[in-house]
Amino acid sequence: MISPQDAVYNVTDSRPRQAEREQLTCARRRVKEGMKRSSSLWSWDLVTSSKEVRCPFQQVDDWKFPQTARHNITGYNLVRRFSLLKTPAIKKIRNPRGPGILRLGKTALIHPTDQVFPHGLPDEFTLVFTLLLKKKTLRDNIYLFQISDEQGYPQFSLDLNGPDATLSLRARGADPLGEPVGCVFRGEGVESILDSGWHKLSLSVQQRAASLHVDCSSIQTKPLEPRGELSTKGHTLLGIRATDAAAVEMDIQQVMVYCDASLAIQESCCEIPGARCPPDAPKSRRAAENDLEQPVLAFNQVIHTQIYQQADQRHQVLTGSGTLLPKHSIGSP
């Protein structure tokens, strides 16, 4: 079997580049081992029955969507599909602002696609990450989300290149033997998620376009050539480093796939520090937001006051006769 990492390609060349093949020799073995473990250790309570609809209904928190959009939400919660809350190697951190925080990086997240998306992905969907990237991660090229075929070649992939500050979408084209299709997002919106802070990244995938939203702000919309149907016989990856197939160190609050491309602009960012909740969000959610923001504002005010006081003391303190004191006479040896 050819590993997903052995089949890296860009949107203009469907053949794996020779340099990448040599660089990823070790990655092949690791990914294969991860695939074998994922097949044997899969949690049975997540295996879906043959009666499951293409996109199951999802219960969502009241603060996530406007009241008019909270019903009939369908999609896949990848935190549950990957059984992350039951994985001992993943640290769980309480979060008063939103969903619990999951600290990734100890184990590779690779699972059979037919157990993550039993009926494949819909033609149009929204992929949402609420994440915090670690500083060491920013030096790498990582697969945030990837679906490979049974030979290990990417069918759909969202890749983040830290050094280049780009976010790339790659997908199999409508012609199975033709070139892959895709688009590249760059600029301030992509650069903002590299500041080691919390961000919500939403990718809306439509039939002929892809739109990127960061922290509930529209960043870019790119044209997208027709995509082919995805096979469910491969594997789905989350947070894998491209160079060696190792797990990427990052924190997440959610990874969702909604079966509606329009939900990228409807989900709120209440769990992101500094973001505002919609007016109809529950009071408890807005209170949590304020409780977290007020100490920060108070701390900033104290720091600014101290800075101005020190500057005033050093440069503007006068003696009784109006003579400016030397700088070393205030708090200096």
Secondary structure as UniProt FT lines:
FT   HELIX           4..7
FT   TURN            11..12
FT   HELIX           18..23
FT   HELIX           25..40
FT   HELIX           44..46
FT   TURN            50..51
FT   TURN            62..64
FT   HELIX           67..69
FT   STRAND          74..77
FT   HELIX           78..81
FT   TURN            82..83
FT   HELIX           84..86
FT   TURN            88..89
FT   STRAND          91..93
FT   TURN            96..97
FT   STRAND          101..104
FT   STRAND          109..112
FT   HELIX           113..116
FT   TURN            118..119
FT   STRAND          125..133
FT   HELIX           135..139
FT   STRAND          141..148
FT   TURN            150..151
FT   STRAND          154..161
FT   TURN            162..165
FT   STRAND          166..171
FT   TURN            176..177
FT   STRAND          181..186
FT   HELIX           188..192
FT   TURN            193..194
FT   STRAND          198..205
FT   STRAND          209..214
FT   TURN            215..216
FT   STRAND          217..223
FT   STRAND          235..241
FT   TURN            242..244
FT   STRAND          250..258
FT   HELIX           261..265
FT   TURN            270..271
FT   TURN            273..274
FT   TURN            279..280
FT   HELIX           283..316
FT   TURN            320..321
FT   HELIX           327..329
FT   TURN            330..331
//
